[in-house]
Amino acid sequence: MPKEKNYHVRKFSTNRLILADYNNVAAAFYRVSGLIEIDITAALARMEEIKQKENYKVSMTAWVAKCLAQAVIENKHLNSYRKGRKIIVFDDVDISVVVEITTKSGKKVPFNHVIRKVETKSVKEITDEIRAVQQRKIDELEQLTRDNSTKYMWFYPLLPRFFRRFVIRRMLKNPFRLKKLIGTVGITSLGMFVKGQGGWAVPFADKTLNVALGGIREQAILRDGKAVEQKLLCVTFLVDHDIVDGAPAARFIARLSKLMTGAAYLKDLTEK
């Protein structure tokens, strides 16, 4: 290190070490990616109407999760994991979302929350569930752990790197453990941090289907001779091509796009 003290040192926490190991393993998985823009003009207008009339703010992530669950139910190969020479297809769509919450020390951290059986819940139920998670106060060690497993966290950095990553690799090959820990489908949303700009995010490929919500881009189009403003959500899809062929993946994306463009499930927030 240089003699001049023009820097500061931060601790590389156990949580960061776990994330580094997990990301290293997940980055090695091959996935086919697709980047599209979905017209959500009608959906945003309906959300604003609900906010003004009912004083209720619909979560964009919750609405997308509901539409996503319906499209997945209709294309169930996307709700699966590979186990050796078998494919385990699950009935319930469990969607993991990354929620920013505050630790007891006041630090904001990302927290992975799994919404169970999304296809059986309404947009309002999903929104309320996400809001409840956002209000939680946790110890920083609980960011990546559940139940009483925090008491073993001190031991993790002492393990050799090859062994830590071997354990994570084995975990990612167990469909039932994966479903329990991270669900069957993943949503990452960066749009809340990128206001008024387009742009795509590329998530890690730890599931058969990962979806990243980017920014919202505005454009003007001609409709019946008049200029009309459109609001386009930039969406990235990562799909495991070992499990899902191109045609079913394209049908899934088309169905999801149709649901979102039509502002599905926003006319009645209690619709399941």
BELTA-V61203 format. One line per field, one symbol per residue. burial: + if it has 9 or more other C-alpha atoms within 8 Angstrom, else -. A space follows every 50 residues. Layout:
burial=???
This chain:
burial=-------------++-+---+++-+++---+---+--++++++--+++-+ +------+--+++++++++++++-+++++++++---+++---++++++++ ++++----+++++++++++-+++++++--+--++---++-+++------+ --+--+-------++--++-+++++-+++--++++++++++--+---+++ +-+-+-++++++++++++-----------++++++++++++-++---++- -++-+++-++++++++--+---
